[in-house]
Amino acid sequence: MMKKQSLLKFLNIILVIAFCLVAISIILYRWGPNSIRWDEGLYEIHETFGLIFIFVGLLHLVLNWTWIQNTYLKRRK
């Protein structure tokens, strides 16, 4: 089993890659050269990696939930 910190480092890399592909694909899809503008393949990349980004982002939040609670959701006394 992978340690939590190693898993988070791996997820961070996946998040960065997915985010970049989502951003680049929509930019090319909407404003790229005429030869690839409105190409369904770019939209498929955007959609697929968008779903990956959401799933991995939620997993990242779940794995960091204790830290989030301790840092931002402290109860004030």
N, C-alpha and C positions, 0 to 999 in steps of 0.2 A: 504494500500500500504506500502511496506517495505521501510524504509529509505535507502538512497544511501549507507551510511556507513555500515549498517547492511547487505545489499545485497552484497557489496564488501567483507565483512568478510566471508559470506557464499560461495561466488564464490572462494575465496582463498582456502577454505577447499576443495571444489570440485576439483580445479586445482591440489592441492597437491595429493589428492587421485588418480585422473586420471593419473597424471604423474607417480606416483609410480606403478600403475597397468600396465601402458604401458611399463615401464622399466623392471619390474619383469617378465611380461609375455613374452617379447621378449628374455630376458636372458634365461628363462626356455625353451622356444621354440627352441632356437638355441643351448644352451649349458647345458641344464638340464639333469637329469637322463634319461637313455635310455627309460625308461617306459613312459615318457611324452614328450620326444624330438620329434619335428615335429608334435605334436598333433594339430589337427584343432581347438579344443576348445580353446587352448591357443592363437592361431592366431586370433580367433574371439574376444577374450577378448582384445587383442592388438589393433585390428582394431576398435572395438566399443569405447573403452576408448580413443583411439587416436582421433577419431572424436569428442567425448565429450570434450577432452582437447582443440582442435582447436576452437570449438564453444564457450566454456566458456572463453577461452583466448581472443578471439575477442570481446566478450561482456565486458570482463574486460578492454580491451583497450578503447572501446567506452565510458564506464562509467568514465574512468580516462583521457579522451582526453584533457579536459581543463587543468588539471595538467601537462600533457605531453607537451602541447603547451607552457604553462607558464614557465616550467622548461627547456625544451630542444630546443624549436623552437622559442625562442625569436628573434625578429629582432634587429640587432645591429644598433645603431645610430651613 
